[in-house]
Amino acid sequence: MTVRKVCIVSKTARYPDILERFAARGWQAEFRTLSARPSEDEVLAALQGVHGVIAGPEPYSRRVLESLPDLRAIARTGVGYDEIDVAAATERGVAVCTTLGTNDRAVADLTVGLMIALARGIVPAHADIADRGLFQRPNAIDFSGKTVGLVGTGAIGRHVARRVRAFDCAVLLYDVTQDPAFAREVDGSYVDFERLLRKSDFISLHLPLSPRTRNIINTDALMRMKRSAFLVNTARGGVVDEHALWRALSDGVIAGAALDVFEKEPLVAESPLRSLPNVILTPHMGGITAEAMRRAALLAAEHVHHLLEGSRPSSCINAEVLDHPQPIPANQS
């Protein structure tokens, strides 16, 4: 009998009871720690002989996948899969799952929190008191009643729309696929990208990273925004041209920005964004709450269980693999 081997490398999925659940099935499961920015070689060394992995943001390139012949299942504790070569995984019969729906409310909460922090100048006010000993009130505006433009109306964008409506904000929506029923629900309007840029007081990004969306916020887009507008990105770093944003923030083209994601993570020390007073920077923490991490870890473990037992998980990025499952390789003595 082949014993399933599972490795948990995601730093947000280290719950002992998950190991216990795998052990109760007679599987071998263990935590393995990778560095903050693991190389392909580090991933290869950690995952030799593993059939299923509960993954973080480490790279699963074609080279990595071709060098892990036993691997059959990758379950990401998150919704993004930028670091996974899905085409190569599909060719090799490796199923790829994410934990969609486990952290969308958490990301939406942070998004609205960042909007309010920008509007009220909360971060510079704190720095004035804590770092400089000053007690002065920042320039601030109401968040209530402003126009919020949402670029992307998937699960997170929808939760943001519902939250900002509680502040009596007008909602503009942009997406390649429109949902009139949702627009009616939030009393919002689908508009073209140009109109959203020109009319919004706050623009919030909720897009996957793809060739179409890369640098969707560039110099041209920033120039079309109001000078009083704020940009919030809790989606993927690559959808914003960071150099163009730095220039726009430095030159007063827009009023400010809040970024939870960056093109390279962690944000490089030499990034000029670090020195700007009108930007809030957070460490890709949108989906990182105790509750969301727990939900994601449990769902990822459930995905791995289904995939290695030959049943279908609740969702799969490359579902065609499930129609022609590859056998689990026999354990080597």
PEFEN-V960712 format. One record per residue. N is the residue number from 1. PSI is psi as a letter, one per 30 degrees, with the letter a starting at -180 (none if undefined). OMEGA is omega as a letter, one per 40 degrees, with the letter a starting at -180 (none if undefined). D_FIRST is the distance of its C-alpha to the first C-alpha in whole Angstrom. Layout:
BEGIN
N & PSI & OMEGA & D_FIRST
N & PSI & OMEGA & D_FIRST
END
This chain:
BEGIN
1 & k & i & 0
2 & k & i & 4
3 & k & i & 6
4 & k & i & 9
5 & k & a & 12
6 & k & i & 16
7 & k & i & 19
8 & j & i & 22
9 & f & i & 25
10 & k & a & 28
11 & f & a & 31
12 & g & a & 31
13 & g & a & 28
14 & i & i & 28
15 & k & a & 27
16 & e & a & 25
17 & f & i & 24
18 & e & i & 22
19 & e & a & 20
20 & e & i & 20
21 & e & i & 19
22 & e & a & 16
23 & e & i & 15
24 & f & i & 16
25 & g & a & 13
26 & g & i & 11
27 & l & i & 11
28 & k & a & 13
29 & k & i & 16
30 & l & i & 20
31 & k & i & 23
32 & k & a & 25
33 & k & i & 28
34 & l & i & 30
35 & l & a & 34
36 & e & i & 36
37 & i & a & 36
38 & k & i & 33
39 & l & i & 33
40 & e & a & 31
41 & e & i & 30
42 & e & i & 29
43 & e & i & 27
44 & e & a & 25
45 & e & a & 25
46 & f & a & 24
47 & g & i & 21
48 & k & i & 19
49 & g & a & 16
50 & k & i & 16
51 & e & a & 14
52 & k & a & 17
53 & k & i & 20
54 & j & a & 23
55 & l & i & 26
56 & b & a & 29
57 & g & a & 32
58 & l & a & 31
59 & k & i & 31
60 & i & a & 28
61 & l & i & 30
62 & e & i & 30
63 & e & i & 29
64 & e & a & 27
65 & e & i & 25
66 & f & a & 25
67 & g & i & 24
68 & i & a & 21
69 & f & a & 19
70 & f & a & 15
71 & k & i & 17
72 & f & a & 17
73 & k & i & 19
74 & k & i & 22
75 & j & a & 24
76 & k & i & 27
77 & i & a & 29
78 & a & a & 32
79 & f & a & 34
80 & l & i & 35
81 & h & a & 32
82 & e & a & 35
83 & g & a & 33
84 & k & i & 30
85 & j & a & 31
86 & e & i & 30
87 & e & i & 31
88 & e & i & 28
89 & e & a & 25
90 & e & i & 26
91 & e & a & 26
92 & g & i & 23
93 & g & i & 21
94 & j & i & 21
95 & k & a & 22
96 & k & i & 25
97 & l & i & 26
98 & l & a & 29
99 & h & i & 30
100 & k & i & 33
101 & f & a & 35
102 & f & a & 34
103 & g & a & 37
104 & e & i & 40
105 & e & i & 42
106 & e & i & 42
107 & e & i & 43
108 & e & i & 45
109 & e & a & 47
110 & e & a & 47
111 & e & a & 49
112 & e & i & 51
113 & e & i & 52
114 & e & i & 52
115 & e & a & 55
116 & e & i & 57
117 & e & i & 57
118 & e & a & 58
119 & e & a & 61
120 & f & i & 62
121 & h & a & 62
122 & e & a & 60
123 & e & i & 58
124 & e & i & 61
125 & e & i & 63
126 & e & a & 60
127 & e & i & 61
128 & e & a & 65
129 & e & a & 65
130 & e & a & 62
131 & e & a & 62
132 & f & i & 66
133 & g & a & 68
134 & l & i & 69
135 & i & a & 70
136 & k & a & 70
137 & k & a & 69
138 & l & i & 67
139 & k & a & 68
140 & l & i & 66
141 & l & i & 66
142 & k & i & 65
143 & e & i & 61
144 & k & i & 62
145 & f & a & 64
146 & l & i & 62
147 & k & a & 61
148 & k & i & 57
149 & k & a & 56
150 & j & i & 52
151 & j & a & 50
152 & k & a & 47
153 & h & i & 47
154 & a & a & 43
155 & e & a & 42
156 & e & i & 43
157 & e & i & 46
158 & e & i & 47
159 & e & i & 46
160 & e & a & 49
161 & e & a & 51
162 & e & a & 51
163 & e & a & 52
164 & f & i & 55
165 & f & i & 56
166 & f & i & 57
167 & g & i & 59
168 & h & i & 61
169 & k & i & 60
170 & k & a & 60
171 & k & i & 57
172 & k & a & 57
173 & k & i & 54
174 & k & i & 53
175 & l & i & 49
176 & f & i & 49
177 & k & a & 48
178 & k & i & 50
179 & j & a & 50
180 & e & a & 53
181 & e & i & 52
182 & e & i & 50
183 & e & i & 54
184 & e & a & 56
185 & e & a & 54
186 & g & a & 54
187 & h & a & 58
188 & l & a & 57
189 & k & i & 58
190 & k & a & 56
191 & l & i & 58
192 & l & a & 58
193 & e & a & 57
194 & e & a & 60
195 & e & i & 61
196 & e & i & 59
197 & e & a & 59
198 & e & a & 63
199 & f & a & 63
200 & k & i & 61
201 & e & i & 61
202 & k & i & 58
203 & k & a & 55
204 & k & a & 51
205 & k & a & 49
206 & i & a & 45
207 & k & i & 44
208 & l & i & 41
209 & k & a & 42
210 & l & i & 42
211 & e & a & 44
212 & e & a & 47
213 & f & a & 47
214 & k & a & 47
215 & h & i & 50
216 & f & i & 51
217 & j & a & 53
218 & a & a & 56
219 & e & a & 59
220 & e & a & 60
221 & e & a & 58
222 & e & i & 60
223 & f & a & 63
224 & f & i & 63
225 & l & i & 62
226 & k & i & 65
227 & f & i & 66
228 & g & a & 65
229 & l & i & 62
230 & k & i & 59
231 & k & i & 55
232 & k & i & 52
233 & j & i & 49
234 & g & a & 45
235 & c & i & 43
236 & k & a & 43
237 & e & a & 45
238 & f & i & 45
239 & f & i & 47
240 & k & i & 50
241 & j & a & 52
242 & e & i & 52
243 & e & i & 55
244 & e & i & 57
245 & e & i & 57
246 & e & i & 58
247 & e & a & 61
248 & e & i & 61
249 & e & a & 61
250 & e & a & 63
251 & g & i & 66
252 & g & i & 66
253 & e & i & 65
254 & l & a & 63
255 & e & a & 63
256 & l & a & 60
257 & l & i & 56
258 & k & a & 53
259 & k & i & 49
260 & f & a & 46
261 & l & a & 44
262 & l & a & 45
263 & e & i & 45
264 & k & a & 44
265 & k & e & 42
266 & l & a & 43
267 & k & a & 47
268 & k & a & 48
269 & e & a & 51
270 & g & a & 53
271 & k & i & 53
272 & f & i & 57
273 & f & a & 55
274 & f & a & 55
275 & f & a & 59
276 & k & i & 60
277 & f & a & 61
278 & g & i & 60
279 & k & i & 57
280 & k & a & 54
281 & k & i & 51
282 & l & a & 47
283 & h & i & 44
284 & h & a & 42
285 & g & a & 42
286 & e & a & 42
287 & g & a & 39
288 & i & i & 38
289 & l & a & 39
290 & e & a & 37
291 & e & a & 37
292 & e & i & 36
293 & e & i & 33
294 & e & i & 31
295 & e & a & 31
296 & e & a & 30
297 & e & a & 27
298 & e & i & 26
299 & e & i & 26
300 & e & i & 24
301 & e & i & 21
302 & e & i & 21
303 & e & a & 21
304 & e & i & 18
305 & e & a & 17
306 & e & a & 18
307 & e & a & 17
308 & f & i & 14
309 & f & i & 13
310 & g & i & 15
311 & l & a & 18
312 & k & i & 22
313 & l & a & 23
314 & f & i & 27
315 & l & a & 28
316 & k & a & 27
317 & e & a & 29
318 & i & a & 28
319 & f & i & 27
320 & f & i & 27
321 & e & a & 23
322 & f & i & 22
323 & f & i & 23
324 & i & a & 21
325 & k & i & 18
326 & k & i & 16
327 & l & i & 12
328 & k & a & 10
329 & k & i & 11
330 & k & i & 8
331 & k & i & 9
332 & k & i & 12
333 & none & none & 12
END
